[in-house]
């Protein structure tokens, strides 16, 4: 017995995938906005990295 998808499922699947893609894009934009705001205020990011005061020392 083979599994056959119902014709309406393709539309629902496509709409669902588009919603997921939009949510991922919105989350990425929000993350970038947080990074920009932290950079503008010279604040450390939540990832634990500190704002740089100058160039890194030579190794």
Predicted model as a PDB file, atoms N, CA, C, CB and O in Angstrom, pLDDT in the B-factor column:
MODEL        1                                                                  
ATOM      1  N   UNK A   1       0.843  -1.166   0.000  1.00 47.00           N  
ATOM      2  CA  UNK A   1       0.000   0.000   0.000  1.00 47.00           C  
ATOM      3  C   UNK A   1       0.897   1.241   0.000  1.00 47.00           C  
ATOM      4  CB  UNK A   1      -0.964  -0.009   1.219  1.00 47.00           C  
ATOM      5  O   UNK A   1       1.828   1.322   0.802  1.00 47.00           O  
ATOM      6  N   UNK A   2       0.640   2.186  -0.866  1.00 51.00           N  
ATOM      7  CA  UNK A   2       1.455   3.399  -0.940  1.00 51.00           C  
ATOM      8  C   UNK A   2       0.740   4.553  -0.260  1.00 51.00           C  
ATOM      9  CB  UNK A   2       1.774   3.756  -2.404  1.00 51.00           C  
ATOM     10  O   UNK A   2      -0.488   4.628  -0.251  1.00 51.00           O  
ATOM     11  N   UNK A   3       1.530   5.443   0.306  1.00 57.00           N  
ATOM     12  CA  UNK A   3       0.956   6.630   0.938  1.00 57.00           C  
ATOM     13  C   UNK A   3       0.772   7.705  -0.126  1.00 57.00           C  
ATOM     14  CB  UNK A   3       1.860   7.147   2.104  1.00 57.00           C  
ATOM     15  O   UNK A   3       1.723   8.073  -0.815  1.00 57.00           O  
ATOM     16  N   UNK A   4      -0.420   8.193  -0.253  1.00 61.00           N  
ATOM     17  CA  UNK A   4      -0.725   9.260  -1.194  1.00 61.00           C  
ATOM     18  C   UNK A   4      -1.122  10.499  -0.409  1.00 61.00           C  
ATOM     19  CB  UNK A   4      -1.851   8.839  -2.180  1.00 61.00           C  
ATOM     20  O   UNK A   4      -2.004  10.436   0.447  1.00 61.00           O  
ATOM     21  N   UNK A   5      -0.490  11.603  -0.689  1.00 56.00           N  
ATOM     22  CA  UNK A   5      -0.843  12.853  -0.017  1.00 56.00           C  
ATOM     23  C   UNK A   5      -2.108  13.414  -0.647  1.00 56.00           C  
ATOM     24  CB  UNK A   5       0.318  13.884  -0.102  1.00 56.00           C  
ATOM     25  O   UNK A   5      -2.341  13.287  -1.849  1.00 56.00           O  
ATOM     26  N   UNK A   6      -2.903  14.025   0.184  1.00 60.00           N  
ATOM     27  CA  UNK A   6      -4.103  14.672  -0.329  1.00 60.00           C  
ATOM     28  C   UNK A   6      -3.703  15.979  -1.014  1.00 60.00           C  
ATOM     29  CB  UNK A   6      -5.133  14.931   0.813  1.00 60.00           C  
ATOM     30  O   UNK A   6      -2.780  16.650  -0.552  1.00 60.00           O  
ATOM     31  N   UNK A   7      -4.366  16.348  -2.087  1.00 61.00           N  
ATOM     32  CA  UNK A   7      -3.988  17.562  -2.825  1.00 61.00           C  
ATOM     33  C   UNK A   7      -3.970  18.820  -1.945  1.00 61.00           C  
ATOM     34  CB  UNK A   7      -4.946  17.773  -3.986  1.00 61.00           C  
ATOM     35  O   UNK A   7      -3.125  19.692  -2.145  1.00 61.00           O  
ATOM     36  N   UNK A   8      -4.871  18.925  -0.993  1.00 63.00           N  
ATOM     37  CA  UNK A   8      -4.914  20.091  -0.122  1.00 63.00           C  
ATOM     38  C   UNK A   8      -3.739  20.176   0.825  1.00 63.00           C  
ATOM     39  CB  UNK A   8      -6.173  20.087   0.662  1.00 63.00           C  
ATOM     40  O   UNK A   8      -3.434  21.257   1.330  1.00 63.00           O  
ATOM     41  N   UNK A   9      -3.074  19.068   1.078  1.00 81.00           N  
ATOM     42  CA  UNK A   9      -1.936  19.053   1.999  1.00 81.00           C  
ATOM     43  C   UNK A   9      -0.746  19.836   1.462  1.00 81.00           C  
ATOM     44  CB  UNK A   9      -1.518  17.626   2.283  1.00 81.00           C  
ATOM     45  O   UNK A   9       0.022  20.400   2.243  1.00 81.00           O  
ATOM     46  N   UNK A  10      -0.580  19.881   0.145  1.00 89.00           N  
ATOM     47  CA  UNK A  10       0.527  20.628  -0.436  1.00 89.00           C  
ATOM     48  C   UNK A  10       0.409  22.111  -0.101  1.00 89.00           C  
ATOM     49  CB  UNK A  10       0.572  20.426  -1.956  1.00 89.00           C  
ATOM     50  O   UNK A  10       1.398  22.753   0.251  1.00 89.00           O  
ATOM     51  N   UNK A  11      -0.802  22.652  -0.211  1.00 89.00           N  
ATOM     52  CA  UNK A  11      -1.018  24.065   0.104  1.00 89.00           C  
ATOM     53  C   UNK A  11      -0.771  24.324   1.584  1.00 89.00           C  
ATOM     54  CB  UNK A  11      -2.447  24.496  -0.282  1.00 89.00           C  
ATOM     55  O   UNK A  11      -0.142  25.320   1.944  1.00 89.00           O  
ATOM     56  N   UNK A  12      -1.255  23.445   2.433  1.00 89.00           N  
ATOM     57  CA  UNK A  12      -1.067  23.605   3.868  1.00 89.00           C  
ATOM     58  C   UNK A  12       0.412  23.489   4.226  1.00 89.00           C  
ATOM     59  CB  UNK A  12      -1.890  22.562   4.640  1.00 89.00           C  
ATOM     60  O   UNK A  12       0.912  24.242   5.061  1.00 89.00           O  
ATOM     61  N   UNK A  13       1.102  22.560   3.603  1.00 92.00           N  
ATOM     62  CA  UNK A  13       2.525  22.383   3.858  1.00 92.00           C  
ATOM     63  C   UNK A  13       3.316  23.613   3.412  1.00 92.00           C  
ATOM     64  CB  UNK A  13       3.043  21.131   3.143  1.00 92.00           C  
ATOM     65  O   UNK A  13       4.213  24.073   4.118  1.00 92.00           O  
ATOM     66  N   UNK A  14       2.979  24.134   2.246  1.00 92.00           N  
ATOM     67  CA  UNK A  14       3.672  25.321   1.738  1.00 92.00           C  
ATOM     68  C   UNK A  14       3.411  26.526   2.646  1.00 92.00           C  
ATOM     69  CB  UNK A  14       3.221  25.632   0.292  1.00 92.00           C  
ATOM     70  O   UNK A  14       4.336  27.281   2.946  1.00 92.00           O  
ATOM     71  N   UNK A  15       2.181  26.710   3.078  1.00 92.00           N  
ATOM     72  CA  UNK A  15       1.851  27.825   3.970  1.00 92.00           C  
ATOM     73  C   UNK A  15       2.579  27.681   5.305  1.00 92.00           C  
ATOM     74  CB  UNK A  15       0.327  27.901   4.201  1.00 92.00           C  
ATOM     75  O   UNK A  15       3.062  28.662   5.869  1.00 92.00           O  
ATOM     76  N   UNK A  16       2.651  26.468   5.793  1.00 94.00           N  
ATOM     77  CA  UNK A  16       3.350  26.211   7.054  1.00 94.00           C  
ATOM     78  C   UNK A  16       4.841  26.512   6.917  1.00 94.00           C  
ATOM     79  CB  UNK A  16       3.141  24.750   7.498  1.00 94.00           C  
ATOM     80  O   UNK A  16       5.438  27.121   7.805  1.00 94.00           O  
ATOM     81  N   UNK A  17       5.436  26.089   5.816  1.00 95.00           N  
ATOM     82  CA  UNK A  17       6.862  26.330   5.595  1.00 95.00           C  
ATOM     83  C   UNK A  17       7.136  27.825   5.462  1.00 95.00           C  
ATOM     84  CB  UNK A  17       7.350  25.584   4.337  1.00 95.00           C  
ATOM     85  O   UNK A  17       8.150  28.315   5.959  1.00 95.00           O  
ATOM     86  N   UNK A  18       6.237  28.555   4.792  1.00 95.00           N  
ATOM     87  CA  UNK A  18       6.409  29.998   4.656  1.00 95.00           C  
ATOM     88  C   UNK A  18       6.335  30.677   6.027  1.00 95.00           C  
ATOM     89  CB  UNK A  18       5.341  30.583   3.708  1.00 95.00           C  
ATOM     90  O   UNK A  18       7.098  31.603   6.304  1.00 95.00           O  
ATOM     91  N   UNK A  19       5.427  30.221   6.874  1.00 95.00           N  
ATOM     92  CA  UNK A  19       5.310  30.788   8.224  1.00 95.00           C  
ATOM     93  C   UNK A  19       6.574  30.518   9.032  1.00 95.00           C  
ATOM     94  CB  UNK A  19       4.082  30.206   8.953  1.00 95.00           C  
ATOM     95  O   UNK A  19       7.031  31.385   9.777  1.00 95.00           O  
ATOM     96  N   UNK A  20       7.133  29.334   8.891  1.00 94.00           N  
ATOM     97  CA  UNK A  20       8.377  28.989   9.588  1.00 94.00           C  
ATOM     98  C   UNK A  20       9.519  29.864   9.093  1.00 94.00           C  
ATOM     99  CB  UNK A  20       8.722  27.496   9.388  1.00 94.00           C  
ATOM    100  O   UNK A  20      10.308  30.372   9.889  1.00 94.00           O  
ATOM    101  N   UNK A  21       9.607  30.041   7.777  1.00 94.00           N  
ATOM    102  CA  UNK A  21      10.668  30.874   7.206  1.00 94.00           C  
ATOM    103  C   UNK A  21      10.550  32.317   7.681  1.00 94.00           C  
ATOM    104  CB  UNK A  21      10.623  30.821   5.677  1.00 94.00           C  
ATOM    105  O   UNK A  21      11.557  32.954   7.991  1.00 94.00           O  
ATOM    106  N   UNK A  22       9.324  32.834   7.740  1.00 94.00           N  
ATOM    107  CA  UNK A  22       9.107  34.204   8.204  1.00 94.00           C  
ATOM    108  C   UNK A  22       9.491  34.344   9.678  1.00 94.00           C  
ATOM    109  CB  UNK A  22       7.638  34.616   7.994  1.00 94.00           C  
ATOM    110  O   UNK A  22      10.075  35.351  10.077  1.00 94.00           O  
ATOM    111  N   UNK A  23       9.163  33.342  10.476  1.00 93.00           N  
ATOM    112  CA  UNK A  23       9.500  33.391  11.899  1.00 93.00           C  
ATOM    113  C   UNK A  23      11.017  33.353  12.093  1.00 93.00           C  
ATOM    114  CB  UNK A  23       8.834  32.219  12.654  1.00 93.00           C  
ATOM    115  O   UNK A  23      11.553  34.060  12.946  1.00 93.00           O  
ATOM    116  N   UNK A  24      11.703  32.533  11.306  1.00 92.00           N  
ATOM    117  CA  UNK A  24      13.159  32.469  11.403  1.00 92.00           C  
ATOM    118  C   UNK A  24      13.780  33.804  11.013  1.00 92.00           C  
ATOM    119  CB  UNK A  24      13.712  31.346  10.513  1.00 92.00           C  
ATOM    120  O   UNK A  24      14.719  34.265  11.663  1.00 92.00           O  
ATOM    121  N   UNK A  25      13.260  34.430   9.953  1.00 90.00           N  
ATOM    122  CA  UNK A  25      13.785  35.721   9.508  1.00 90.00           C  
ATOM    123  C   UNK A  25      13.542  36.788  10.566  1.00 90.00           C  
ATOM    124  CB  UNK A  25      13.143  36.138   8.174  1.00 90.00           C  
ATOM    125  O   UNK A  25      14.411  37.623  10.818  1.00 90.00           O  
ATOM    126  N   UNK A  26      12.368  36.768  11.187  1.00 89.00           N  
ATOM    127  CA  UNK A  26      12.053  37.749  12.231  1.00 89.00           C  
ATOM    128  C   UNK A  26      12.966  37.556  13.437  1.00 89.00           C  
ATOM    129  CB  UNK A  26      10.573  37.632  12.659  1.00 89.00           C  
ATOM    130  O   UNK A  26      13.415  38.533  14.037  1.00 89.00           O  
ATOM    131  N   UNK A  27      13.243  36.306  13.795  1.00 86.00           N  
ATOM    132  CA  UNK A  27      14.129  36.035  14.927  1.00 86.00           C  
ATOM    133  C   UNK A  27      15.551  36.498  14.617  1.00 86.00           C  
ATOM    134  CB  UNK A  27      14.119  34.533  15.273  1.00 86.00           C  
ATOM    135  O   UNK A  27      16.225  37.053  15.485  1.00 86.00           O  
ATOM    136  N   UNK A  28      16.004  36.276  13.405  1.00 83.00           N  
ATOM    137  CA  UNK A  28      17.340  36.719  13.014  1.00 83.00           C  
ATOM    138  C   UNK A  28      17.420  38.239  13.032  1.00 83.00           C  
ATOM    139  CB  UNK A  28      17.705  36.181  11.620  1.00 83.00           C  
ATOM    140  O   UNK A  28      18.416  38.802  13.487  1.00 83.00           O  
ATOM    141  N   UNK A  29      16.376  38.909  12.539  1.00 80.00           N  
ATOM    142  CA  UNK A  29      16.356  40.373  12.555  1.00 80.00           C  
ATOM    143  C   UNK A  29      16.376  40.892  13.980  1.00 80.00           C  
ATOM    144  CB  UNK A  29      15.123  40.907  11.818  1.00 80.00           C  
ATOM    145  O   UNK A  29      17.070  41.867  14.267  1.00 80.00           O  
ATOM    146  N   UNK A  30      15.643  40.273  14.867  1.00 79.00           N  
ATOM    147  CA  UNK A  30      15.606  40.699  16.260  1.00 79.00           C  
ATOM    148  C   UNK A  30      16.980  40.530  16.897  1.00 79.00           C  
ATOM    149  CB  UNK A  30      14.548  39.904  17.044  1.00 79.00           C  
ATOM    150  O   UNK A  30      17.420  41.394  17.656  1.00 79.00           O  
ATOM    151  N   UNK A  31      17.653  39.440  16.600  1.00 77.00           N  
ATOM    152  CA  UNK A  31      18.999  39.213  17.130  1.00 77.00           C  
ATOM    153  C   UNK A  31      19.975  40.248  16.619  1.00 77.00           C  
ATOM    154  CB  UNK A  31      19.487  37.823  16.766  1.00 77.00           C  
ATOM    155  O   UNK A  31      20.827  40.725  17.369  1.00 77.00           O  
ATOM    156  N   UNK A  32      19.860  40.599  15.347  1.00 76.00           N  
ATOM    157  CA  UNK A  32      20.753  41.605  14.777  1.00 76.00           C  
ATOM    158  C   UNK A  32      20.472  42.972  15.389  1.00 76.00           C  
ATOM    159  CB  UNK A  32      20.599  41.662  13.246  1.00 76.00           C  
ATOM    160  O   UNK A  32      21.393  43.759  15.606  1.00 76.00           O  
ATOM    161  N   UNK A  33      19.199  43.257  15.669  1.00 74.00           N  
ATOM    162  CA  UNK A  33      18.852  44.530  16.292  1.00 74.00           C  
ATOM    163  C   UNK A  33      19.471  44.617  17.686  1.00 74.00           C  
ATOM    164  CB  UNK A  33      17.318  44.698  16.370  1.00 74.00           C  
ATOM    165  O   UNK A  33      19.962  45.673  18.082  1.00 74.00           O  
ATOM    166  N   UNK A  34      19.449  43.514  18.425  1.00 75.00           N  
ATOM    167  CA  UNK A  34      20.069  43.485  19.754  1.00 75.00           C  
ATOM    168  C   UNK A  34      21.569  43.742  19.653  1.00 75.00           C  
ATOM    169  CB  UNK A  34      19.808  42.132  20.445  1.00 75.00           C  
ATOM    170  O   UNK A  34      22.130  44.478  20.465  1.00 75.00           O  
ATOM    171  N   UNK A  35      22.210  43.146  18.673  1.00 76.00           N  
ATOM    172  CA  UNK A  35      23.647  43.332  18.489  1.00 76.00           C  
ATOM    173  C   UNK A  35      23.964  44.773  18.127  1.00 76.00           C  
ATOM    174  CB  UNK A  35      24.177  42.390  17.408  1.00 76.00           C  
ATOM    175  O   UNK A  35      24.924  45.349  18.638  1.00 76.00           O  
ATOM    176  N   UNK A  36      23.150  45.363  17.236  1.00 73.00           N  
ATOM    177  CA  UNK A  36      23.371  46.761  16.846  1.00 73.00           C  
ATOM    178  C   UNK A  36      23.184  47.686  18.043  1.00 73.00           C  
ATOM    179  CB  UNK A  36      22.414  47.166  15.705  1.00 73.00           C  
ATOM    180  O   UNK A  36      23.979  48.604  18.247  1.00 73.00           O  
ATOM    181  N   UNK A  37      22.145  47.455  18.830  1.00 75.00           N  
ATOM    182  CA  UNK A  37      21.881  48.296  19.999  1.00 75.00           C  
ATOM    183  C   UNK A  37      23.023  48.189  20.999  1.00 75.00           C  
ATOM    184  CB  UNK A  37      20.551  47.898  20.665  1.00 75.00           C  
ATOM    185  O   UNK A  37      23.440  49.197  21.569  1.00 75.00           O  
ATOM    186  N   UNK A  38      23.531  46.989  21.217  1.00 72.00           N  
ATOM    187  CA  UNK A  38      24.643  46.798  22.147  1.00 72.00           C  
ATOM    188  C   UNK A  38      25.889  47.497  21.629  1.00 72.00           C  
ATOM    189  CB  UNK A  38      24.922  45.300  22.363  1.00 72.00           C  
ATOM    190  O   UNK A  38      26.634  48.092  22.408  1.00 72.00           O  
ATOM    191  N   UNK A  39      26.124  47.434  20.333  1.00 72.00           N  
ATOM    192  CA  UNK A  39      27.299  48.078  19.749  1.00 72.00           C  
ATOM    193  C   UNK A  39      27.192  49.593  19.863  1.00 72.00           C  
ATOM    194  CB  UNK A  39      27.467  47.666  18.279  1.00 72.00           C  
ATOM    195  O   UNK A  39      28.179  50.271  20.146  1.00 72.00           O  
ATOM    196  N   UNK A  40      25.994  50.120  19.643  1.00 74.00           N  
ATOM    197  CA  UNK A  40      25.797  51.568  19.736  1.00 74.00           C  
ATOM    198  C   UNK A  40      26.013  52.065  21.158  1.00 74.00           C  
ATOM    199  CB  UNK A  40      24.394  51.946  19.260  1.00 74.00           C  
ATOM    200  O   UNK A  40      26.503  53.176  21.359  1.00 74.00           O  
ATOM    201  N   UNK A  41      25.656  51.259  22.137  1.00 74.00           N  
ATOM    202  CA  UNK A  41      25.795  51.659  23.527  1.00 74.00           C  
ATOM    203  C   UNK A  41      27.097  51.158  24.147  1.00 74.00           C  
ATOM    204  CB  UNK A  41      24.619  51.153  24.325  1.00 74.00           C  
ATOM    205  O   UNK A  41      27.357  51.388  25.328  1.00 74.00           O  
ATOM    206  N   UNK A  42      27.917  50.468  23.342  1.00 69.00           N  
ATOM    207  CA  UNK A  42      29.191  49.910  23.796  1.00 69.00           C  
ATOM    208  C   UNK A  42      28.986  48.960  24.972  1.00 69.00           C  
ATOM    209  CB  UNK A  42      30.155  51.033  24.190  1.00 69.00           C  
ATOM    210  O   UNK A  42      29.737  48.984  25.947  1.00 69.00           O  
ATOM    211  N   UNK A  43      27.945  48.115  24.859  1.00 60.00           N  
ATOM    212  CA  UNK A  43      27.632  47.138  25.887  1.00 60.00           C  
ATOM    213  C   UNK A  43      28.084  45.758  25.453  1.00 60.00           C  
ATOM    214  CB  UNK A  43      26.136  47.138  26.195  1.00 60.00           C  
ATOM    215  O   UNK A  43      28.127  45.473  24.257  1.00 60.00           O  
ATOM    216  N   UNK A  44      28.424  44.889  26.409  1.00 62.00           N  
ATOM    217  CA  UNK A  44      28.746  43.506  26.033  1.00 62.00           C  
ATOM    218  C   UNK A  44      27.500  42.786  25.543  1.00 62.00           C  
ATOM    219  CB  UNK A  44      29.366  42.745  27.224  1.00 62.00           C  
ATOM    220  O   UNK A  44      26.392  43.067  26.000  1.00 62.00           O  
ATOM    221  N   UNK A  45      27.679  41.878  24.634  1.00 58.00           N  
ATOM    222  CA  UNK A  45      26.571  41.071  24.136  1.00 58.00           C  
ATOM    223  C   UNK A  45      26.234  39.997  25.153  1.00 58.00           C  
ATOM    224  CB  UNK A  45      26.914  40.437  22.768  1.00 58.00           C  
ATOM    225  O   UNK A  45      27.055  39.670  26.011  1.00 58.00           O  
ATOM    226  N   UNK A  46      25.039  39.451  25.062  1.00 59.00           N  
ATOM    227  CA  UNK A  46      24.603  38.420  26.002  1.00 59.00           C  
ATOM    228  C   UNK A  46      25.432  37.151  25.899  1.00 59.00           C  
ATOM    229  CB  UNK A  46      23.150  38.094  25.772  1.00 59.00           C  
ATOM    230  O   UNK A  46      25.438  36.336  26.821  1.00 59.00           O  
ATOM    231  N   UNK A  47      26.125  36.978  24.795  1.00 57.00           N  
ATOM    232  CA  UNK A  47      26.901  35.754  24.616  1.00 57.00           C  
ATOM    233  C   UNK A  47      28.120  35.722  25.536  1.00 57.00           C  
ATOM    234  CB  UNK A  47      27.343  35.618  23.162  1.00 57.00           C  
ATOM    235  O   UNK A  47      28.840  34.725  25.583  1.00 57.00           O  
ATOM    236  N   UNK A  48      28.349  36.812  26.264  1.00 51.00           N  
ATOM    237  CA  UNK A  48      29.468  36.831  27.191  1.00 51.00           C  
ATOM    238  C   UNK A  48      30.672  37.569  26.668  1.00 51.00           C  
ATOM    239  CB  UNK A  48      29.857  35.452  27.533  1.00 51.00           C  
ATOM    240  O   UNK A  48      31.638  37.762  27.406  1.00 51.00           O  
ATOM    241  N   UNK A  49      30.648  37.993  25.408  1.00 51.00           N  
ATOM    242  CA  UNK A  49      31.785  38.729  24.890  1.00 51.00           C  
ATOM    243  C   UNK A  49      31.705  40.175  25.352  1.00 51.00           C  
ATOM    244  CB  UNK A  49      31.839  38.648  23.354  1.00 51.00           C  
ATOM    245  O   UNK A  49      30.619  40.748  25.434  1.00 51.00           O  
ATOM    246  N   UNK A  50      32.842  40.756  25.649  1.00 52.00           N  
ATOM    247  CA  UNK A  50      32.890  42.129  26.141  1.00 52.00           C  
ATOM    248  C   UNK A  50      33.132  43.084  24.979  1.00 52.00           C  
ATOM    249  CB  UNK A  50      33.990  42.291  27.215  1.00 52.00           C  
ATOM    250  O   UNK A  50      33.703  42.707  23.956  1.00 52.00           O  
ATOM    251  N   UNK A  51      32.696  44.307  25.150  1.00 53.00           N  
ATOM    252  CA  UNK A  51      32.946  45.325  24.143  1.00 53.00           C  
ATOM    253  C   UNK A  51      34.453  45.614  24.097  1.00 53.00           C  
ATOM    254  CB  UNK A  51      32.130  46.626  24.448  1.00 53.00           C  
ATOM    255  O   UNK A  51      35.119  45.663  25.131  1.00 53.00           O  
ATOM    256  N   UNK A  52      34.961  45.798  22.911  1.00 57.00           N  
ATOM    257  CA  UNK A  52      36.400  46.012  22.743  1.00 57.00           C  
ATOM    258  C   UNK A  52      36.746  47.477  23.007  1.00 57.00           C  
ATOM    259  CB  UNK A  52      36.854  45.596  21.318  1.00 57.00           C  
ATOM    260  O   UNK A  52      36.075  48.377  22.501  1.00 57.00           O  
ATOM    261  N   UNK A  53      37.802  47.716  23.807  1.00 63.00           N  
ATOM    262  CA  UNK A  53      38.268  49.067  24.070  1.00 63.00           C  
ATOM    263  C   UNK A  53      39.313  49.496  23.046  1.00 63.00           C  
ATOM    264  CB  UNK A  53      38.839  49.166  25.479  1.00 63.00           C  
ATOM    265  O   UNK A  53      39.602  50.684  22.903  1.00 63.00           O  
ATOM    266  N   UNK A  54      39.862  48.549  22.356  1.00 65.00           N  
ATOM    267  CA  UNK A  54      40.902  48.855  21.375  1.00 65.00           C  
ATOM    268  C   UNK A  54      41.331  47.577  20.689  1.00 65.00           C  
ATOM    269  CB  UNK A  54      42.113  49.550  22.040  1.00 65.00           C  
ATOM    270  O   UNK A  54      40.688  46.539  20.842  1.00 65.00           O  
ATOM    271  N   UNK A  55      42.400  47.644  19.943  1.00 69.00           N  
ATOM    272  CA  UNK A  55      42.858  46.439  19.257  1.00 69.00           C  
ATOM    273  C   UNK A  55      43.356  45.372  20.238  1.00 69.00           C  
ATOM    274  CB  UNK A  55      43.964  46.792  18.272  1.00 69.00           C  
ATOM    275  O   UNK A  55      43.806  45.674  21.343  1.00 69.00           O  
ATOM    276  N   UNK A  56      43.263  44.155  19.807  1.00 70.00           N  
ATOM    277  CA  UNK A  56      43.719  43.043  20.642  1.00 70.00           C  
ATOM    278  C   UNK A  56      45.231  43.079  20.750  1.00 70.00           C  
ATOM    279  CB  UNK A  56      43.248  41.684  20.067  1.00 70.00           C  
ATOM    280  O   UNK A  56      45.902  43.466  19.793  1.00 70.00           O  
ATOM    281  N   UNK A  57      45.788  42.689  21.886  1.00 69.00           N  
ATOM    282  CA  UNK A  57      47.247  42.669  22.032  1.00 69.00           C  
ATOM    283  C   UNK A  57      47.883  41.657  21.080  1.00 69.00           C  
ATOM    284  CB  UNK A  57      47.634  42.342  23.483  1.00 69.00           C  
ATOM    285  O   UNK A  57      47.281  40.638  20.739  1.00 69.00           O  
ATOM    286  N   UNK A  58      49.087  41.952  20.668  1.00 71.00           N  
ATOM    287  CA  UNK A  58      49.796  41.037  19.757  1.00 71.00           C  
ATOM    288  C   UNK A  58      50.139  39.763  20.496  1.00 71.00           C  
ATOM    289  CB  UNK A  58      51.082  41.693  19.183  1.00 71.00           C  
ATOM    290  O   UNK A  58      50.448  39.775  21.687  1.00 71.00           O  
ATOM    291  N   UNK A  59      50.080  38.672  19.769  1.00 64.00           N  
ATOM    292  CA  UNK A  59      50.366  37.378  20.383  1.00 64.00           C  
ATOM    293  C   UNK A  59      51.831  37.122  20.553  1.00 64.00           C  
ATOM    294  CB  UNK A  59      49.772  36.284  19.578  1.00 64.00           C  
ATOM    295  O   UNK A  59      52.219  36.069  21.058  1.00 64.00           O  
TER     296      UNK A  59                                                      
ENDMDL                                                                          
END                                                                             
